[in-house]
Amino acid sequence: MDYILRGYQVNESTWFYLSLLLMVAVFFRFNRLWSLRNIDLILLLSVSPGLLLLGSSRPTFGYAWLFVCTGLILVRLFLDSVFKRRPLLEQNLNSSGLAFLCVAAFAFQVTKVATEPPAASTVATVRQADELLRRKDNSTERHESEAVSGPATKLITATAAVAPAMLVAQNTERVVSAELIAARIIACLSHLAVVLGLIFLGWRHLGDIRLGVAMATMYLLLPCTAYQVSNVDHVLPAALVIWSLAFYHKPMIAGGLMGLACGTVFFPAFLLPLWAAFYGRKGAVRFGAALGIVASVLIGTLALTALDSHSFLRQTIGSIDWSILQFQNGSGIGFWAAISPVYRLPVMAVFLVGVILLTIFPRRKNIEHLMAHSAAIVVATQLWYPQHGGVYVMWYLPLVLAVVFRPRLTHLVPPDAAPLLRVARTAHTEARQERTFSTVNRQQLR
């Protein structure tokens, strides 16, 4: 950061200590030491030391730390419905100061993205998005260790980052790599989408925009955000899921956003049964229709770069993360790397049973159940995922923050969804009436 802020040098450990003090000063309830807010704050902060330990000489201890902390957060989410009283807890900072802190924290994160080398996975995503724009299939030449981005990630990166980066690289006087610019643009836009999604959620559904700003501020101040600030494959899926929650009252929009999230990484697919059960029979039809439309578009993007049917099949199969099905000894990197895979099978079985139970019970769900159950499912994936299990904190962080800050929301229930054909006929009738009304108004004016 020394290029922008002269003399500013902060390593990861120092960032943790500074953000710890700042978050305690702003969010800790000193007058209610045993409040739920304080417990949640401690749980969220406890994840960061595990991420720090991964860079030490004993990363195994870091994975074990993350495994335990993830399990504790999962227990907290399972018990969310037990806490009936959700009093409004103001932050230790007024609204103006909190908004300023949110903007300043975002500026520091953007500066970190702009001055430090982006993550290798983000650079690989930009490269694959550029291949999509040039309609080039390089799947046979790709190195085995290079992560393969989902079709939605490549599509979003190509439209939102690669094309603008090419214009910037051509018009700038300095010799700047368009690939590097695009990686930084998509990382900043992903975090901006999460921040705006949390603020919109607080304003639209939690009934107080200050709660949205508080969620966004905590998201930006948490050390894990700074540690994974340029990992687009961590942040972008969470942004799409949080906006799906923000538009839960519109099944078609929520389904489209959730479809894009499923096209980035695998974990949102486990949320689909829960969301379909939340909407009920009629709403699930509209939700599923939006998923089908997005899936067709994403398959079409693969067809753009396919040379023939074999190339299309190879790209389709390669876009799926098959590493989650590896059960050989020594496969994967993380908590399960040195443990026999037979012990991971029961954890996966319990996870699938848990997904079924959270989908079925309670039968009549409201937004409280949707928030907590969605967060619990995403957190639970960290306990059995073989590749860096527990590291993907950004997948569930925005959802957990929504659960932490929400008041009682029992009045927010699934929308009454009419059948698709009836909706189309109603929209056509309303449009025809509006055209007739406009014609009458013009004739009267004449």
C-alpha positions in Angstrom: 0.0 0.0 0.0 3.0 2.3 0.1 2.3 3.5 -3.4 -1.0 5.1 -2.3 -0.5 5.6 1.5 3.1 6.7 2.1 4.7 4.8 4.9 1.7 2.5 5.4 2.9 -1.1 6.1 0.6 -3.5 7.9 1.1 -7.3 7.9 -1.6 -9.8 8.5 -1.0 -10.2 12.2 -1.1 -6.4 12.8 -4.2 -6.2 10.7 -5.9 -8.7 13.0 -4.9 -6.9 16.2 -6.1 -3.5 14.8 -9.4 -4.8 13.5 -10.0 -6.7 16.7 -9.7 -3.5 18.8 -11.8 -1.5 16.3 -14.6 -4.1 16.2 -14.7 -4.5 19.9 -15.0 -0.7 20.3 -17.8 -0.5 17.8 -19.9 -3.7 18.2 -19.2 -5.2 21.6 -21.9 -4.7 24.2 -20.1 -3.6 27.4 -23.3 -3.2 29.4 -24.5 -6.8 28.5 -21.4 -9.0 28.6 -23.4 -12.3 28.1 -25.5 -11.0 25.2 -26.0 -13.0 22.0 -24.3 -10.2 20.0 -21.0 -10.6 22.0 -21.1 -14.4 21.6 -21.6 -13.9 17.8 -18.7 -11.4 17.7 -16.4 -13.7 19.5 -17.3 -16.6 17.1 -16.7 -14.5 14.0 -13.4 -13.2 15.3 -12.2 -16.7 16.3 -12.0 -17.8 12.6 -9.2 -15.3 11.8 -6.4 -16.9 13.9 -7.0 -20.2 12.1 -6.4 -18.4 8.8 -3.2 -16.9 10.2 -2.0 -20.3 11.3 -2.2 -21.6 7.7 0.7 -19.4 6.8 2.9 -20.7 9.6 5.1 -23.7 9.8 2.3 -25.9 11.1 -0.7 -25.4 8.8 -2.3 -28.6 10.1 -3.0 -26.9 13.4 -4.7 -24.0 11.5 -7.0 -26.4 9.7 -7.9 -28.1 13.0 -8.6 -24.6 14.5 -10.9 -23.7 11.6 -12.7 -27.1 11.8 -13.5 -26.4 15.5 -14.6 -22.8 15.0 -16.7 -23.8 12.0 -18.4 -26.4 14.1 -19.2 -23.9 16.8 -20.7 -21.4 14.3 -22.8 -24.3 13.0 -24.2 -25.0 16.4 -25.0 -21.3 16.9 -27.0 -21.3 13.6 -28.9 -24.5 14.6 -29.9 -22.8 17.9 -31.0 -19.6 16.2 -34.7 -20.4 16.5 -34.3 -20.9 20.2 -33.5 -17.3 20.8 -37.0 -15.8 20.8 -36.0 -12.4 22.1 -34.1 -10.3 19.6 -33.8 -6.8 21.2 -32.4 -4.0 19.0 -28.8 -3.5 20.0 -27.4 -0.2 18.9 -23.7 0.1 17.9 -21.2 2.0 20.0 -21.1 4.6 17.2 -23.7 6.9 15.8 -25.1 6.5 12.2 -22.8 9.2 10.7 -19.7 7.7 12.2 -20.7 4.2 11.2 -21.2 5.2 7.6 -17.9 7.0 7.5 -16.2 3.9 9.0 -17.9 1.7 6.4 -16.6 3.9 3.5 -13.1 4.1 5.0 -12.9 0.4 5.5 -14.0 -0.2 1.9 -11.4 2.2 0.7 -8.7 0.3 2.6 -9.9 -3.0 1.1 -9.9 -1.5 -2.4 -6.4 -0.1 -1.8 -5.2 -3.5 -0.7 -6.7 -5.0 -3.9 -5.0 -2.4 -6.1 -1.6 -2.6 -4.6 -1.1 -6.3 -3.9 -0.8 -9.2 -6.3 -4.2 -10.8 -6.9 -4.9 -14.4 -6.0 -3.8 -17.0 -8.5 -7.4 -18.3 -8.8 -8.6 -14.8 -9.7 -6.0 -14.5 -12.4 -7.0 -17.9 -13.8 -10.6 -16.8 -13.8 -9.7 -13.7 -15.8 -7.7 -15.7 -18.3 -10.6 -18.1 -18.8 -13.1 -15.2 -19.2 -10.8 -13.8 -21.9 -10.9 -17.1 -23.7 -14.7 -16.9 -23.5 -14.7 -13.5 -25.2 -12.4 -14.7 -27.9 -14.4 -18.0 -28.2 -11.3 -20.1 -27.7 -11.2 -23.5 -26.1 -8.0 -24.0 -24.2 -9.3 -26.8 -21.9 -6.9 -29.3 -23.3 -3.9 -27.0 -22.7 -4.8 -26.0 -19.2 -2.5 -27.2 -16.4 -4.0 -29.7 -14.0 -3.3 -27.5 -11.0 -5.1 -24.5 -12.4 -8.5 -24.1 -11.0 -11.4 -24.2 -13.4 -13.9 -21.4 -12.9 -17.6 -22.0 -13.2 -19.4 -20.7 -16.4 -21.2 -18.0 -14.4 -17.9 -16.7 -13.0 -16.4 -16.5 -16.4 -19.5 -14.8 -17.9 -19.7 -12.2 -15.1 -15.9 -11.6 -15.2 -15.9 -11.2 -19.0 -18.7 -8.6 -19.1 -17.9 -6.7 -15.9 -14.1 -6.8 -15.8 -12.2 -8.1 -18.9 -13.8 -5.7 -21.4 -13.3 -2.6 -19.3 -9.8 -3.6 -18.4 -8.9 -3.9 -22.1 -10.1 -0.3 -22.6 -8.1 0.9 -19.6 -4.9 -0.9 -20.7 -5.2 0.6 -24.2 -5.8 4.2 -23.1 -3.3 4.4 -20.2 0.1 5.8 -20.7 1.7 3.1 -18.4 2.2 -0.4 -19.6 -0.3 -2.2 -17.5 -1.4 -5.8 -18.0 -5.1 -6.0 -18.9 -5.2 -9.3 -17.1 -4.0 -7.7 -13.8 -6.5 -4.8 -14.2 -9.4 -7.1 -14.8 -8.5 -9.3 -11.8 -8.5 -6.2 -9.5 -11.7 -4.9 -11.0 -13.7 -8.1 -10.5 -12.4 -8.4 -6.9 -13.5 -4.8 -6.1 -16.9 -5.3 -7.7 -17.5 -8.5 -5.9 -16.9 -6.9 -2.5 -19.0 -3.9 -3.5 -21.9 -6.3 -4.4 -21.7 -7.9 -1.0 -21.6 -4.5 0.8 -24.6 -3.1 -1.2 -26.5 -6.3 -0.8 -26.2 -6.2 3.0 -27.2 -2.5 3.1 -30.2 -3.2 0.8 -31.2 -6.1 3.0 -31.1 -4.0 6.1 -33.1 -1.2 4.5 -35.7 -3.4 2.6 -36.3 -6.3 5.0 -34.7 -5.6 8.4 -36.5 -2.3 8.7 -33.5 -0.2 9.5 -30.8 0.9 7.0 -28.4 1.4 10.0 -28.5 -2.4 10.5 -27.4 -2.8 6.8 -24.6 -0.3 7.3 -23.5 -2.1 10.5 -23.5 -5.5 8.7 -21.4 -4.1 5.8 -19.0 -2.4 8.2 -18.4 -5.6 10.2 -18.0 -7.5 6.9 -15.2 -5.1 5.8 -13.5 -4.9 9.2 -13.3 -8.7 9.8 -9.7 -9.8 9.3 -10.8 -12.8 7.1 -12.1 -10.3 4.5 -8.7 -8.7 4.2 -6.9 -12.1 4.1 -9.1 -13.2 1.1 -9.8 -9.8 -0.4 -8.8 -10.8 -3.9 -10.3 -14.3 -4.0 -13.2 -13.8 -6.4 -14.2 -17.5 -6.2 -14.7 -16.9 -2.4 -16.6 -13.6 -2.6 -18.7 -13.6 -5.8 -20.9 -16.6 -4.9 -21.7 -15.1 -1.5 -22.6 -11.8 -3.2 -25.1 -13.6 -5.5 -26.6 -15.5 -2.6 -27.1 -12.4 -0.4 -28.8 -10.6 -3.3 -31.0 -13.7 -3.8 -32.0 -13.3 -0.1 -32.6 -9.5 -0.7 -35.0 -10.4 -3.5 -36.6 -13.4 -1.8 -40.1 -11.8 -2.3 -39.6 -12.2 -6.1 -39.1 -15.9 -6.9 -38.1 -15.3 -10.5 -35.3 -12.8 -9.6 -34.1 -14.9 -6.6 -34.1 -18.0 -8.8 -32.0 -16.3 -11.5 -29.5 -15.0 -9.0 -29.3 -18.4 -7.3 -28.8 -20.0 -10.7 -25.8 -17.8 -11.3 -24.5 -18.6 -7.8 -24.7 -22.3 -8.7 -22.8 -21.6 -11.8 -19.9 -20.2 -9.9 -19.2 -22.9 -7.3 -21.0 -26.1 -6.1 -22.3 -25.2 -2.6 -25.4 -23.1 -3.6 -26.8 -26.2 -5.2 -27.4 -27.6 -1.6 -29.6 -24.5 -0.9 -32.0 -25.2 -3.8 -34.3 -27.7 -2.0 -34.6 -25.4 1.0 -35.5 -22.4 -1.2 -38.0 -24.5 -3.2 -39.7 -25.7 0.0 -39.8 -22.1 1.3 -41.7 -20.9 -1.7 -44.2 -23.7 -1.8 -45.6 -25.4 -4.8 -46.6 -22.3 -6.9 -43.6 -20.2 -6.0 -41.2 -23.2 -6.5 -42.4 -23.4 -10.1 -41.4 -19.8 -10.8 -38.1 -20.3 -8.9 -37.3 -23.4 -10.9 -38.2 -21.7 -14.2 -35.7 -19.0 -13.5 -33.1 -21.6 -12.6 -33.7 -23.4 -15.9 -33.4 -20.1 -17.9 -30.1 -19.3 -16.3 -28.8 -22.9 -16.8 -29.7 -22.6 -20.5 -27.7 -19.4 -20.8 -24.7 -20.8 -19.0 -24.7 -23.9 -21.2 -24.9 -21.6 -24.2 -21.7 -19.8 -23.0 -19.9 -23.2 -23.1 -21.2 -23.8 -26.6 -19.7 -20.5 -27.7 -16.1 -21.8 -27.1 -16.7 -25.4 -28.1 -15.0 -26.5 -31.3 -17.2 -29.6 -31.6 -19.4 -31.9 -29.6 -16.4 -33.5 -27.8 -15.1 -30.1 -26.9 -18.5 -29.0 -25.5 -18.7 -32.2 -23.5 -15.2 -31.8 -22.1 -15.9 -28.2 -21.0 -19.2 -29.1 -19.4 -17.7 -31.9 -17.4 -14.6 -29.8 -16.6 -16.7 -27.0 -15.2 -17.8 -29.3 -12.3 -15.6 -29.5 -9.2 -15.1 -33.3 -9.0 -12.6 -33.0 -6.2 -15.4 -33.3 -3.6 -15.8 -36.9 -4.6 -12.2 -37.9 -4.0 -11.8 -40.4 -1.2 -8.3 -41.7 -1.6 -5.7 -41.3 1.2 -3.8 -38.2 0.8 -6.2 -36.6 -1.7 -7.1 -33.0 -1.0 -5.6 -30.2 1.0 -6.9 -29.3 4.5 -8.2 -31.0 7.6 -9.0 -34.3 5.9 -5.7 -34.6 4.0 -4.0 -36.8 6.6 -7.1 -38.6 7.8 -8.6 -41.7 6.4 -11.5 -40.9 4.0 -13.7 -43.4 5.7 -14.1 -40.9 8.5 -15.3 -38.2 6.1 -18.2 -40.4 4.8 -20.2 -40.3 8.0 -19.8 -36.5 8.1 -21.1 -36.2 4.5 -24.0 -38.5 5.4 -24.9 -36.4 8.5 -24.7 -33.3 6.3 -27.1 -34.7 3.7 -29.5 -35.7 6.5 -29.2 -32.2 8.0 -30.1 -30.6 4.6 -33.2 -32.8 4.4 -34.3 -31.9 7.9 -33.7 -28.2 7.4 -35.7 -28.4 4.2 -38.7 -30.2 5.7 -38.9 -28.6 9.1 -40.6 -26.4 9.9 -43.3 -26.8 7.3 -44.3 -23.2 7.2 -41.1 -21.1 6.9 -40.5 -17.4 7.2 -37.4 -15.3 6.3 -35.9 -16.1 9.7 -35.8 -19.8 8.8 -34.5 -19.1 5.3 -31.6 -17.0 6.6 -30.5 -19.3 9.4 -31.0 -22.6 7.5 -29.2 -21.3 4.4 -26.3 -20.1 6.5 -26.1 -23.4 8.4 -26.0 -25.4 5.1 -23.2 -23.4 3.7 -21.2 -23.5 7.0 -21.7 -27.3 7.2 -20.1 -27.8 3.7 -16.9 -26.6 5.3 -16.8 -29.6 7.6 -16.5 -32.3 4.9 -15.1 -30.4 1.9 -11.7 -32.0 1.1 -10.0 -29.0 -0.6 -9.0 -26.4 2.0 -12.0 -27.3 4.2 -12.9 -24.4 6.5 -10.9 -21.8 4.6 -13.9 -20.6 2.5 -15.1 -18.2 5.2 -16.4 -15.7 2.7 -18.9 -18.2 1.3 -21.0 -18.0 4.5 -19.9 -14.7 6.1 -22.6 -12.4 4.6 -25.4 -14.9 5.5 -24.1 -15.3 9.0 -24.0 -11.5 9.4 -27.6 -11.3 8.3 -28.5 -13.9 11.0 -26.5 -12.0 13.7 -28.0 -8.6 13.1 -31.6 -9.5 12.2 -34.5 -8.6 14.5 -37.7 -10.7 14.7 -38.9 -11.2 11.2 -41.8 -13.6 11.6 -44.0 -11.3 9.5 -41.9 -11.9 6.4 -43.4 -15.0 4.8 -43.1 -16.4 1.3 -45.0 -14.3 -1.3 -48.3 -15.5 -2.7 -47.1 -16.7 -6.1 -49.7 -17.0 -8.9 -49.1 -19.5 -11.8 -46.9 -18.3 -14.6 -49.6 -18.3 -17.2 -51.9 -16.3 -15.0 -49.1 -13.8 -14.3 -48.5 -13.4 -18.0 -52.2 -12.9 -18.8 -52.5 -10.3 -15.9 -49.4 -8.4 -17.1 -50.8 -8.4 -20.7 -54.2 -7.1 -19.5 -52.6 -4.4 -17.4 -50.4 -3.3 -20.3 -53.4 -3.1 -22.7 -55.4 -1.1 -20.1 -52.4 1.3 -19.7 -52.1 1.8 -23.5 -55.9 2.5 -23.7 -55.7 4.9 -20.8 -52.8 6.7 -22.4 -54.6 7.0 -25.8 -57.7 8.5 -24.0 -55.5 11.0 -22.2 -53.8 12.1 -25.5 -57.2 12.5 -27.2 -58.5 14.6 -24.3 -55.4 16.8 -24.4 -56.0 17.5 -28.1 
